[in-house]
């Protein structure tokens, strides 16, 4: 034994060993958004997606029941048959209500549970791969376009509106915007870094929320001007 007394460790060296220089100690989420703020934005988007898809499922169920009743009795009347211009049965009897040979509402019964499952799993901490989120975005883009095509048909061609159909238009908008927000924040679209940072900044201050509000306000204004 040398008899030398061990010297206490240098606190600065210990700190450097535990936290090497150049390592960013910020709390970053896996999606690339820094800190709690990124997780909150994602949680809010998934919660909005969950609420929208649940409401859409309810509307799809009601419309599916109405479609079956209309198939049995075309003269059936429903509680949402308020007037000649606001009538679920009028819309339900049109060819646009069964574009693929069966009631459009059946599509909602198939797709909405998938979105509900996705939202619940994400809120529970499941992180889906990029390809899955892009596939979900593409499929819901088709649903978004289809919903607005149906609104156009009801507004200009059928000449009557269905309250439950309008609810589906609104919820489809909510879910589509929420899914787009998530994919933009995660940069699943592969945008260049400067553009991604700029768009993320817009999302952080709620620009997409205002776009959604304006879009739905335009639809509401169109309805008020023509049908009420």
Secondary structure, DSSP 8 states (H G I E B T S, - for coil): ----------HHHHHHHHS-TT---S-B-TTS-BHHHHHHHHHHHHHHHHHHHHHHHHHHHHHHHHHHHHHH-TT---TT--SSSB-HHHHHTSGGGGTTSS-THHHHHHHHHHHHHHHHHHHTT----HHHHHHHHHHHHHHHHHHHHHHHIIIIII--B-HHHHHHHHHHHHHHHHHHHHHHHTTTT---HHHHHHHHHHHHTTHHHHHHHHHHHHHHHHHHHHH-
